[in-house]
Amino acid sequence: MHAPGIWGILVIAVVVVLLFGRGKISGMMGEVASGIKAFQKGMRDEETKPVDRVTTSAEVDAREVDRSKDA
């Protein structure tokens, strides 16, 4: 099996544009770009602010059990 040639790629591109339209494709690409930027910003923020303590789900469950006993 061989890789698609230039004509195959062009046909696929035309079908995608006809199905989704130029506006929807550019909107999706904008959303992907903003998601990548948000991820990068989150990674930078995580490096600058150390986490004091991470609460595990077991600790949260234990607190809820304690609260239900007190009530």
Helices and strands as residue ranges (DSSP letters): H 6-48, H 57-70
